[in-house]
């Protein structure tokens, strides 16, 4: 059963309880009457957007380290190659752009 964070007396719960109580008590009568609440100053991305950004970053780092070698990148991030190809398609990542240009013989 999930515990109620407001029943806890540790520092994090006390801070959360204070913040929640403060936010509720500072709402104006008009806000309470209309159901309108002011936006907090903190803007967080959606979970989906944050995960997408983190996946993109991790895949790009692996491809950079392996110079576009997808098999080696899969080993680094411990995921099946088919999954990595699907994620790269979904995120619009082209593994070929991470390959080093071939040295030209002079």
Backbone bond lengths (Angstrom), bond angles and torsions (degrees), N, CA, C in turn:
res aa  C-N    CA-C-N  psi(-1)  N-CA   C-N-CA  omega(-1)  CA-C   N-CA-C  phi
1 X - - - 1.454 - - 1.525 108.79 -
2 X 1.305 117.66 132.16 1.464 121.55 -179.02 1.523 109.75 -70.64
3 X 1.317 114.23 136.55 1.461 117.90 179.91 1.521 110.00 -87.81
4 X 1.285 115.97 150.43 1.454 122.62 178.25 1.520 108.23 -79.46
5 X 1.336 118.90 123.09 1.467 119.76 -178.23 1.520 112.88 -62.63
6 X 1.329 117.73 -19.26 1.456 119.69 -179.22 1.529 112.59 -82.88
7 X 1.344 117.98 -11.04 1.461 121.28 177.64 1.524 111.69 -85.80
8 X 1.302 117.03 -8.71 1.449 122.22 -174.88 1.532 110.21 -92.95
9 X 1.330 117.57 145.83 1.457 120.00 -179.49 1.525 113.21 -109.45
10 X 1.338 118.12 13.63 1.461 117.57 176.91 1.527 109.41 -73.54
11 X 1.316 116.95 168.77 1.470 122.18 -172.51 1.525 112.23 -59.45
12 X 1.326 117.03 -41.10 1.460 119.91 -178.30 1.529 110.58 -65.62
13 X 1.309 116.43 -42.59 1.468 119.99 179.88 1.525 111.14 -66.44
14 X 1.337 116.80 -38.28 1.466 120.25 178.58 1.521 109.78 -64.29
15 X 1.333 116.73 -43.10 1.469 120.68 178.83 1.519 110.39 -64.15
16 X 1.334 117.09 -41.70 1.459 121.06 178.59 1.522 110.54 -63.82
17 X 1.333 116.63 -44.28 1.460 121.26 179.79 1.522 110.16 -61.82
18 X 1.360 116.78 -42.38 1.460 120.58 179.16 1.521 110.26 -63.06
19 X 1.342 116.53 -46.29 1.465 120.84 -178.37 1.523 110.28 -61.92
20 X 1.323 117.08 -45.94 1.460 120.83 -179.57 1.527 110.33 -62.88
21 X 1.330 116.58 -46.98 1.463 121.00 -179.67 1.519 110.36 -62.14
22 X 1.334 116.66 -41.62 1.451 121.23 179.81 1.530 110.83 -63.34
23 X 1.343 116.30 -44.42 1.457 119.53 179.94 1.522 111.53 -63.71
24 X 1.314 116.65 -41.35 1.463 120.25 -179.50 1.521 110.55 -67.93
25 X 1.347 116.40 -43.57 1.464 119.17 -175.86 1.524 112.70 -73.46
26 X 1.336 118.62 -20.69 1.461 120.00 -178.95 1.523 112.37 -91.75
27 X 1.320 117.83 -1.79 1.466 119.21 175.46 1.515 109.30 -69.93
28 X 1.305 115.45 138.30 1.466 119.62 -179.45 1.525 110.61 -75.66
29 X 1.312 115.60 166.43 1.462 121.34 178.15 1.526 110.06 -60.96
30 X 1.330 116.05 -40.44 1.469 120.17 179.02 1.522 110.43 -62.46
31 X 1.350 116.76 -42.27 1.459 120.19 179.25 1.526 110.58 -62.26
32 X 1.336 116.62 -43.38 1.461 120.08 -179.94 1.521 111.01 -65.99
33 X 1.324 117.86 -37.10 1.460 121.95 -176.98 1.531 111.83 -71.42
34 X 1.325 116.41 -37.37 1.468 119.64 -175.76 1.518 112.82 -94.95
35 X 1.316 117.09 -12.11 1.460 119.85 -176.64 1.514 112.34 81.88
36 X 1.325 116.67 -0.28 1.460 121.10 179.07 1.518 108.78 -76.60
37 X 1.295 117.91 135.44 1.468 121.34 176.64 1.513 108.74 -125.30
38 X 1.304 115.90 146.03 1.458 118.22 179.49 1.520 109.43 -75.78
39 X 1.297 114.82 150.12 1.454 120.55 -179.64 1.525 108.59 -78.25
40 X 1.327 114.84 143.66 1.456 119.26 175.74 1.521 109.33 -74.45
41 X 1.324 117.34 159.32 1.459 121.68 179.81 1.521 111.84 -70.19
42 X 1.313 117.57 -19.87 1.459 121.96 -177.54 1.520 108.77 -87.00
43 X 1.322 115.93 127.81 1.455 120.94 176.60 1.524 107.11 -113.93
44 X 1.310 115.71 116.70 1.459 120.84 -179.75 1.518 109.70 -106.96
45 X 1.344 116.49 144.63 1.464 118.18 175.58 1.525 109.37 -72.26
46 X 1.300 115.97 162.68 1.456 118.65 174.90 1.524 108.13 -69.12
47 X 1.303 116.51 158.61 1.455 120.66 178.89 1.519 110.32 -59.36
48 X 1.322 116.37 -41.58 1.457 120.74 179.86 1.532 111.30 -61.03
49 X 1.323 117.26 -44.53 1.466 121.27 179.81 1.524 111.00 -66.20
50 X 1.326 117.21 -40.18 1.468 120.67 179.84 1.525 110.88 -65.69
51 X 1.326 116.74 -42.04 1.463 120.22 178.53 1.523 111.19 -65.62
52 X 1.317 116.02 -40.27 1.466 120.81 179.30 1.530 110.26 -62.36
53 X 1.329 116.96 -44.34 1.464 120.89 178.73 1.525 111.46 -63.54
54 X 1.329 116.24 -41.36 1.468 120.11 -179.68 1.525 111.04 -68.19
55 X 1.334 116.82 -41.09 1.467 120.51 176.89 1.525 110.46 -61.42
56 X 1.329 115.67 -46.20 1.469 120.03 179.84 1.531 110.44 -59.06
57 X 1.302 117.01 -46.20 1.459 121.62 -179.11 1.531 111.44 -61.80
58 X 1.314 116.72 -45.40 1.462 121.32 -178.72 1.523 111.07 -64.68
59 X 1.316 116.99 -44.83 1.469 120.83 179.89 1.525 110.31 -65.02
60 X 1.322 117.54 -43.12 1.468 120.34 179.28 1.521 111.69 -64.49
61 X 1.336 117.78 -37.77 1.467 120.68 176.92 1.526 110.54 -63.92
62 X 1.324 116.65 -44.16 1.467 120.61 179.94 1.527 110.77 -64.03
63 X 1.326 116.84 -42.27 1.468 119.79 179.53 1.523 111.70 -67.88
64 X 1.316 116.89 -34.72 1.467 120.22 177.19 1.525 110.22 -65.66
65 X 1.326 116.18 -46.39 1.471 120.52 -179.68 1.525 112.24 -62.90
66 X 1.332 116.58 -33.70 1.468 120.34 -177.13 1.520 112.56 -99.18
67 X 1.320 117.37 7.24 1.464 124.14 -179.64 1.528 111.74 54.08
68 X 1.337 115.10 42.99 1.457 120.41 175.81 1.515 115.02 84.65
69 X 1.318 118.30 6.34 1.469 121.12 178.37 1.531 108.30 -80.53
70 X 1.318 116.02 106.01 1.460 121.49 -174.20 1.529 111.36 -65.96
71 X 1.329 117.90 -39.91 1.464 120.70 -179.99 1.522 110.85 -60.68
72 X 1.313 117.02 -44.62 1.469 120.94 178.64 1.526 111.17 -68.27
73 X 1.317 116.82 -37.34 1.468 120.53 177.73 1.530 109.72 -62.69
74 X 1.322 116.74 -39.21 1.472 120.91 177.57 1.519 110.89 -61.80
75 X 1.306 116.51 -40.35 1.470 120.01 178.30 1.528 110.55 -64.61
76 X 1.328 116.22 -40.30 1.469 119.84 -179.55 1.519 112.68 -63.26
77 X 1.326 116.46 -44.28 1.468 119.31 -176.48 1.526 112.76 -98.67
78 X 1.339 115.51 4.88 1.469 122.26 173.38 1.535 112.81 54.65
79 X 1.308 114.54 58.46 1.467 120.15 176.99 1.524 108.76 -140.15
80 X 1.323 118.16 148.49 1.472 120.34 177.72 1.525 111.54 -62.80
81 X 1.312 115.83 147.20 1.462 121.44 -176.77 1.530 111.69 -59.67
82 X 1.334 116.91 -38.99 1.466 119.91 179.79 1.531 111.05 -61.75
83 X 1.334 116.07 -39.03 1.471 120.03 178.79 1.526 110.60 -66.61
84 X 1.335 115.76 -40.90 1.462 119.08 -178.93 1.526 110.64 -65.33
85 X 1.335 117.21 -43.12 1.460 119.85 177.59 1.530 110.78 -59.91
86 X 1.339 116.96 -42.09 1.469 120.54 179.53 1.526 110.81 -64.26
87 X 1.322 116.84 -42.44 1.472 120.43 179.37 1.533 110.69 -65.75
88 X 1.327 116.77 -40.34 1.465 119.74 179.02 1.526 110.49 -64.06
89 X 1.329 117.04 -40.09 1.478 120.11 176.69 1.524 110.06 -62.29
90 X 1.343 116.18 -46.58 1.472 120.86 -177.83 1.527 111.40 -63.37
91 X 1.348 116.69 -37.34 1.468 121.12 -177.39 1.527 112.93 -90.44
92 X 1.333 117.26 -4.97 1.463 120.55 179.50 1.514 113.63 72.22
93 X 1.321 117.24 34.26 1.466 121.88 -179.92 1.531 108.53 -98.24
94 X 1.334 116.41 127.17 1.462 121.87 177.85 1.527 108.22 -102.71
95 X 1.328 116.83 110.11 1.463 120.57 -176.60 1.520 112.09 -63.99
96 X 1.338 117.53 -25.96 1.467 120.55 -178.74 1.527 111.88 -65.80
97 X 1.322 117.02 -26.14 1.466 119.92 -179.46 1.536 111.82 -72.06
98 X 1.328 117.60 -10.74 1.464 121.45 179.56 1.528 111.84 -94.99
99 X 1.324 116.72 -4.53 1.466 120.29 -179.89 1.517 109.97 -78.92
100 X 1.308 114.63 143.71 1.460 120.43 178.09 1.521 108.59 -76.84
101 X 1.337 117.13 139.60 1.463 118.68 178.24 1.526 110.24 -63.90
102 X 1.309 115.20 143.73 1.463 119.69 179.93 1.518 110.01 -66.51
103 X 1.313 115.09 139.89 1.469 120.08 179.17 1.521 108.43 -72.40
104 X 1.320 115.38 134.61 1.456 119.96 179.84 1.520 109.17 -89.90
105 X 1.306 115.60 136.53 1.466 119.96 178.59 1.510 109.89 -80.96
106 X 1.310 116.61 132.83 1.474 120.27 -178.90 1.485 110.72 -107.35
